Amino acid sequence: MADKAKEGGRMDLKTIMQKVGPLVDKAGDLCDKASPYVQQGYDKLLDVWERAQPYKPQEWGPALFGLLLVFFGGRFLTTIAAVEAIRLVGFHHFTGHLDKLRINYRNGMIAAEKDKEDTKEKESKGSQSQRVALVLLKTVDPQQVAEAIGGLYEILLAVVATLRFKFVASVTLGCSIGDIFAKAADHAAKGPLETALSPEFHKWIDPGIKYTCKGLGVLLAWMLQRVMSALHCSMRGAQVFIISGQAAAVKLGYLSKPVITEDTPTFTLAVGCIASIGFLNQVSYGFGLPFPLSLLFFPFYIVEWVLTFLVGAV
């Protein structure tokens, strides 16, 4: 009996491997086809970065980011909230985990390329994928990869929890606003609705008024949340722009020392003026972006959509 059970277990495992094997080969083929495009995109980004070096992007980058927050931060409500959550957790933890994954991936690809050059005989695509996978398994440090993935997952949970908290707070506030207006709406609309509708539909009047008011309240609360987020982004961006811009100017020799320091009324006034201009600009565009900029910021739209989906799905 025991021998039959072991044989059955081996047969089951063999069957599973036979079913999973083609999927692994297809996944390997897909990675082989996608990797050149990923590498081209990465090389293109490096080329753009090299071309931008005369303009000192490392020094002026934070100031430019602050300026973007001032004028366009309200459009990416969820993304900005996620960045703030990561900032609270610690950017150094986030970047440290990404560096571990990047270093292990680079070492694995270097080893795979070296193994490919050393191998003279021709092999099929499936065997190439399996060989590359084996080389990666030999080269990559599993402890570092597991630690990095676990750390990124914890940060992701913290971000999603923060976003869900804000979402739930908006919904709760909206429902409360809806309850406040539901009584007045019931008093004003119930009579006309009873006159306009047939008696068999009167039972839908009370829940219809109630949930319509709740829906409008949630919409109003979400609009208020976007207004508050836009105001926060304008103020935060103005602060980053002034501090980082002066730091870059000092580092590049344009200034001997910062002109406006954080502990002065002038700094507060400058932040308020820049933030006001940015916030009014966002209001004038309806917290959106004009056409050329919307195309330029399309990747951020994708990030915004993914984060919004995670908030609703997780």
Secondary structure, DSSP 8 states (H G I E B T S, - for coil): -HHHHHHHHHHHHHHHHHHHHHHHHHHHHHHHHHHHHHHHHHHHHHHHHHHTGGG-HHHHHHHHHHHHHHHHGGGGHHHHHHHHHHHHH-HHHHHHHHHHHHHHHHHHHHHHHHHHHH--S---HHHHHHHHHHHHHHHS-HHHHHHHHHHHHHHHHHHHHHHHHHHHHHHHHHHHHHHHHHHHHHHHHHHHHHHHS-GGGGGGHHHHHHHHHHHHHHHHHHHHHHHHHHHHHHHHHHHHHHHHHHHHHHHTTS-SS-SS-TTSHHHHHHHHHHHHHHHHHHHHTTT---HHHHHHTHHHHHHHHHHHHHHHH-
